[in-house]
């Protein structure tokens, strides 16, 4: 399904009935990443998957896609569907967008799961890495994508899950150059939103991978432990929906139902 928003098209999927569950993908991903989980989850829930700005079949809205701008697009879809309250599941960048949405629309959030994501802003070093990535993307975005996707998995899984990595890479290669750069710029300038996890009253969960090559596992654990956020640890990398597929579905279903 599509929605016209600020002169561009936003693509989304809407399946099932019941509790509204909003799935937001990560950087270089799109709604297709949730496909294996929709049949089970849509049996008792209304599952909404949205292509974020510059990803999948959704257009670009300028040259910097801030997390707030992406959250506005999500809000537009939910308003169009007349959904007042939802549970959000956000993978990596999708987690940043979920937090931006929650900051502005706290009453519209029933639950929030950060999946291989963090409430923290980029460190100075991470911001420099984003700038390096933008240079690499401009030089050869296909090479950048191939390397970036493989590096999201734990080292051992880069061999074991070769076919899954190939499929994920093929989906990522459809991301337009402008969308890649705009997302990198937006993630680089995002603000710290730890207070959302600390102060909000809706239910919260965070899924972390012990061998996540992207996030600082130990730092994230120490950050979350003083909060009332339910912490789920998986043994692998940044791609829990692939590396720990069955356990991921189980935890998501429990989070939705409890």
C-alpha positions in Angstrom: 0.0 0.0 0.0 1.1 3.6 -0.6 0.5 7.0 1.0 1.3 10.4 -0.5 3.3 12.4 2.0 5.0 15.8 1.4 5.2 15.1 -2.3 6.7 11.6 -2.0 5.3 8.1 -1.8 5.5 6.1 1.5 5.2 2.3 1.1 3.7 0.2 3.9 2.1 -3.2 4.6 -0.9 -3.6 6.8 -2.0 -7.2 7.7 -4.2 -8.8 10.3 -6.5 -7.5 13.0 -6.1 -6.7 16.7 -3.3 -5.0 18.6 -1.3 -2.7 16.3 2.3 -3.7 16.0 4.6 -1.3 14.0 7.8 -2.7 12.6 10.5 -0.3 11.5 13.5 -1.7 9.6 17.2 -0.6 9.9 19.7 1.1 7.7 19.9 -0.4 4.2 16.8 -2.6 5.0 13.1 -2.4 4.0 9.8 -4.0 4.9 10.9 -7.3 3.3 13.0 -8.1 6.4 9.8 -8.8 8.4 8.3 -11.1 5.9 9.1 -14.4 7.7 7.3 -13.2 10.9 4.1 -11.6 9.5 2.1 -14.9 9.0 2.5 -15.8 12.7 2.2 -12.3 14.2 -0.8 -11.3 12.0 -2.9 -14.2 13.4 -3.8 -12.2 16.5 -2.4 -8.7 15.7 -2.5 -5.9 13.2 1.0 -5.8 11.7 2.1 -2.6 10.0 5.5 -2.6 8.3 6.8 0.8 6.9 9.5 1.5 4.4 11.4 4.5 6.0 12.5 7.5 4.0 14.9 6.7 1.1 14.5 2.9 1.7 12.6 0.2 -0.1 9.7 1.8 -2.1 9.6 5.0 -0.1 10.9 8.2 -1.7 13.6 10.6 -0.5 12.7 13.8 1.3 15.8 15.9 0.8 19.4 15.2 1.6 19.3 14.7 5.3 16.7 12.2 6.7 16.7 13.1 10.4 15.1 10.6 12.8 12.4 13.2 13.5 11.6 13.5 9.7 11.4 9.7 9.5 9.2 9.6 12.6 6.9 12.1 10.9 6.5 9.8 7.9 5.6 6.9 10.3 3.1 9.2 12.1 1.5 10.1 8.7 0.9 6.4 8.0 -0.6 5.7 11.4 -2.9 8.7 11.2 -3.9 7.6 7.7 -4.8 4.2 9.1 -6.5 5.8 12.1 -4.3 3.9 14.6 -4.2 5.6 18.0 -1.9 3.4 19.9 0.8 0.9 18.8 3.6 -1.3 20.0 6.8 -0.4 18.1 9.6 -2.9 17.1 12.6 -1.0 15.7 15.7 -2.6 14.3 18.9 -0.5 14.6 18.0 2.8 12.8 14.3 1.8 13.2 14.9 1.9 16.9 16.2 5.5 16.6 13.1 6.4 14.6 10.8 4.7 17.2 12.4 6.7 20.0 11.9 10.0 18.0 8.3 9.0 17.5 7.8 8.2 21.2 9.4 11.5 22.2 6.7 13.4 20.3 3.8 11.0 20.6 4.2 9.3 24.0 0.5 8.7 24.4 0.4 6.8 21.0 3.0 4.2 22.2 1.9 1.2 24.1 5.3 -0.6 24.0 8.7 -0.1 22.4 11.3 -2.7 21.6 14.8 -1.6 20.6 16.2 -4.4 18.5 20.0 -4.2 18.2 19.7 -0.5 18.7 20.6 2.1 21.3 19.1 5.2 22.8 22.4 7.0 22.8 23.6 9.5 20.2 26.7 8.8 18.1 30.0 9.3 19.8 32.5 11.6 18.2 34.4 8.6 16.7 31.1 7.1 15.4 30.3 10.5 13.7 33.7 10.4 12.0 33.0 6.9 10.8 29.6 8.1 9.3 31.5 10.8 7.4 34.0 8.2 6.1 31.0 6.0 5.1 29.5 8.8 3.2 32.7 9.3 1.2 32.9 5.5 0.5 29.2 5.5 -0.6 29.9 8.3 -3.0 32.9 6.5 -4.5 31.1 3.1 -4.9 27.9 2.5 -3.0 27.5 -1.1 -4.2 30.9 -2.1 -2.7 30.0 -0.2 0.5 26.7 -2.1 0.8 28.3 -5.5 0.3 30.9 -4.9 3.0 28.5 -3.2 5.3 25.9 -6.0 5.3 28.4 -8.8 5.9 29.9 -6.8 8.8 26.6 -6.8 10.6 26.8 -10.5 11.3 28.9 -12.1 14.0 32.2 -13.5 12.4 31.1 -17.2 12.7 27.8 -16.5 11.0 29.4 -14.9 8.0 30.1 -18.4 6.7 27.1 -20.3 8.2 24.5 -17.8 7.0 26.1 -17.2 3.5 22.7 -17.5 1.7 20.9 -15.2 4.1 23.7 -12.6 3.8 23.4 -12.8 0.0 19.6 -12.2 0.2 20.0 -9.3 2.6 22.7 -7.8 0.4 20.5 -8.0 -2.7 17.7 -6.2 -0.8 20.1 -3.6 0.4 21.4 -3.0 -3.1 18.0 -1.6 -4.1 18.5 1.3 -1.7 19.1 4.5 -3.7 22.3 6.5 -3.3 20.5 9.5 -2.0 18.6 7.4 0.6 21.9 5.9 1.9 23.6 9.2 2.4 20.5 11.0 3.8 20.2 8.2 6.4 23.8 8.3 7.4 23.6 12.1 7.8 20.4 11.7 9.9 21.9 9.0 12.2 25.0 11.1 12.6 23.1 14.1 14.0 20.5 12.3 16.1 20.1 13.2 19.7 20.4 11.1 22.9 17.0 9.7 23.9 17.9 7.6 27.0 15.4 9.7 29.0 12.6 8.2 26.9 13.6 4.8 28.2 14.0 6.0 31.8 10.9 8.2 32.2 8.2 6.8 29.9 5.5 4.6 31.4 4.9 2.3 28.4 6.5 -1.2 28.4 10.0 -1.4 27.0 12.4 -4.1 25.8 15.8 -4.1 24.3 17.4 -7.0 22.4 21.2 -7.1 22.3 23.7 -9.4 20.6 26.8 -10.3 22.6 28.9 -10.2 19.4 27.2 -7.2 17.8 30.0 -5.6 15.7 28.1 -2.3 15.5 27.1 -1.6 19.1 29.2 -1.6 22.2 27.6 -4.5 24.0 29.1 -3.9 27.5 28.3 -0.2 27.4 24.7 -0.9 26.3 24.3 -3.4 29.2 25.6 -0.9 31.8 23.3 1.7 30.3 20.2 -0.3 30.4 20.6 -2.2 33.8 19.6 0.8 36.0 16.4 1.3 33.9 13.2 -0.7 34.0 13.7 -1.9 30.4 13.4 -5.7 29.9 16.8 -6.9 28.6 17.1 -9.8 26.2 20.5 -11.1 25.2 21.3 -13.2 22.2 24.7 -14.8 21.5 25.3 -13.4 18.0 25.5 -10.2 16.0 23.5 -7.2 14.9 21.0 -9.2 12.8 18.9 -11.0 15.5 16.0 -11.5 13.2 18.2 -13.8 11.1 21.0 -15.0 13.4 18.5 -15.8 16.2 15.3 -16.1 14.2 13.2 -18.5 16.3 14.2 -17.0 19.7 13.6 -13.5 18.3 10.0 -14.4 17.3 9.4 -16.0 20.6 10.6 -12.9 22.5 8.6 -10.5 20.3 5.4 -12.5 20.8 5.9 -12.6 24.6 6.5 -8.8 24.6 3.4 -8.2 22.6 1.2 -10.4 24.7 2.4 -9.6 28.2 
